Amino acid sequence: MNTQVTGVIVVGAGGAGLTLATELALAGTPAVVLDRLPGRNLQSRAGAIQPRTAELLALRGLLDEALGRSIDYRLVGGHFAGLPVPLDYAAWDTRYPHPVLLPQDQLEAVLEERLAELGGRVLREHALTGLRQDADGVTITMTTPDGDRSLRGRFLVACDGAHSSVRKTVGAAFPGQAATVRMATADLVLTGQVDDSSAGHISSRIHTSPEGHFAMITPLANGLHKLIFSGPRTASAERDAPVTAEEVREVLRATHGGALDVSEIRYASRFSDASRQLEHYRHGRVFFAGDSAHIHSPAGGQGLNLGVQDAFNLGWKLAAILRGEAAEELLDSYQTERHPVAARVLALTRAQGVVMGPQRDGGLGELRDVLTDLLRLPEANRYMAGVMSGLDLRLPSPDAADHPLLGLRMPDLDLLTGDGGQVRFSDLTRGGRGVLIDLAEAPLAAADPWNDRLVRVRARVEKGAVDAEAVLVRPDGYVCWAGGAGLTATLTRWFGPAGAAATGTAGESR
Ligand SMILES: Cc1cc2nc3c(=O)[nH]c(=O)nc-3n(C[C@H](O)[C@H](O)[C@H](O)COP(=O)(O)OP(=O)(O)OC[C@H]3O[C@@H](n4cnc5c(N)ncnc54)[C@H](O)[C@@H]3O)c2cc1C
């Protein structure tokens, strides 16, 4: 059997895999992305992206296309556990202070189109069936429309979702909590009085019944709506049982008193609140990103965002290694930086599951009231808005340096360039490279040996916006140096030693 050779094998073309594939393609890294399905999954599934994901898409020039495909309905702020207090994302100084109602299939379409523009494509109907690794790489077997094939890469990234076959093949434990609640989601055509006024808080779209029914309805395109629901019948349904119109009707009757009915179910699936996370995101030369690394209930709309952000974190690091610039230790930071983020999301979704649950006894109603009051306090609201939007993330600093911007996302500032022009920070990051912004009179000569890996700009910012002589930003938009000592060490850590040869890894057959 011929074994095709590449740099990175990406297994799975959902949000995580497609993000990773576009990042690798942008960096010119040889990579192959495969998916067992014949085409994109057209069920909407995740309904919204959070502000930090919107910012990351803006960094790559993808946000306008995504906004063009989003639903024309503005969610007022974020939410915690569906409580009726909007989380004010504007408190985190972002250009995108609202969740964007972008159905998951539309985000995947945006990413796959960008991948194609960059010369990549998804190998459809290619399903991983086996995997072995050695000191230099990973070889997989896969079924394809043309029979069984094998593929070898220096690294493999498992983006193959909650039931990851890579995870099972490498024998990685997936510890956590088993499901306690079973729910379902459907893209459907509703009849009756559907309230689609063009703005509102998500809590106004949640309806419950005393018998334990839950229904959340949000608009989709083309006259469809997305219903996320549960109830006694759904709770006891088998995982693979089809979602029936009668099951949906029962929930609508209980939660909307007969005002709504369903005339067509276009897509539907079941899910649970099972909550699990890999201890290690790296197993030898195999990495895990997205739902293959962590699963949890969709409460709060975090899962797809986590996967996309995992991929943004890992992509440029793998590319730097495959280009021969950085050493493999760079990859250790993937675990250090991303594992705690998902661990916190898991904890928060479990908490939300309890608060959102149908029970009203045992003090739960009172707990909801207490939390609602707390979220009305500006400090508490800001804290929770930062967590739920992903905007509060501060990466751990690997050395003792201490600047208020270190580890934080670089704000998307307007930079005033010497020639009287103006450029937005996110205009500098389209190519996926690091950015060094010189804010002092003289540019930092110490960084010159890394000029081939950086976008450099001399600029001024509005008074008080950044208190530093210069700011170094990683390709994923996080500040890794902001003046003071240690510039050379920081450049070496994140971008590799100066003058390191770019080797590349060409795809070939043997
Ligand atoms: C009702 C609901 C609402 C949600 N709402 C939100 C929300 O608002 N916001 C949010 O961020 N998240 C939300 N989520 C979660 C979100 O859908 C997932 O977190 C997201 O799909 C994970 O993306 P992924 O790329 O990791 O995996 P997936 O999207 O599952 O993609 C995995 C891919 O791998 C492929 N694959 C699997 N096995 C193989 C194999 N052996 N070989 C080749 N290919 C393979 C699959 O075909 C699939 O295309 C919601 C989920 C549900 C169920």
The ligand as an ORCA input file, in Angstrom:
! r2SCAN-3c Opt
* xyz 0 1
  C     -27.635     21.457     20.994
  C     -26.230     21.916     20.995
  C     -25.987     23.264     21.077
  C     -24.687     23.708     21.096
  N     -24.497     25.045     21.177
  C     -23.250     25.525     21.191
  C     -23.027     26.924     21.163
  O     -23.953     27.738     21.131
  N     -21.741     27.362     21.170
  C     -20.704     26.488     21.178
  O     -19.554     26.942     21.185
  N     -20.878     25.135     21.177
  C     -22.116     24.626     21.182
  N     -22.318     23.290     21.110
  C     -21.158     22.373     21.082
  C     -20.554     22.193     19.689
  O     -21.523     21.700     18.791
  C     -19.352     21.226     19.729
  O     -18.526     21.581     20.808
  C     -18.532     21.281     18.425
  O     -19.209     20.631     17.380
  C     -17.180     20.583     18.554
  O     -16.446     20.755     17.363
  P     -15.310     19.708     16.977
  O     -14.716     20.227     15.706
  O     -14.424     19.469     18.126
  O     -16.068     18.327     16.720
  P     -17.213     17.948     15.691
  O     -17.971     19.144     15.253
  O     -17.964     16.839     16.315
  O     -16.429     17.407     14.419
  C     -15.780     16.157     14.441
  C     -15.596     15.686     13.004
  O     -14.778     14.508     13.015
  C     -15.289     13.597     12.068
  N     -14.831     12.239     12.446
  C     -15.187     11.527     13.531
  N     -14.551     10.338     13.547
  C     -13.761     10.309     12.441
  C     -12.866      9.338     11.884
  N     -12.627      8.157     12.485
  N     -12.225      9.628     10.727
  C     -12.437     10.810     10.103
  N     -13.291     11.747     10.578
  C     -13.941     11.510     11.737
  C     -16.796     13.778     12.142
  O     -17.422     13.347     10.951
  C     -16.917     15.291     12.346
  O     -17.051     15.993     11.117
  C     -23.600     22.800     21.061
  C     -23.851     21.441     20.960
  C     -25.138     20.991     20.928
  C     -25.421     19.531     20.833
*
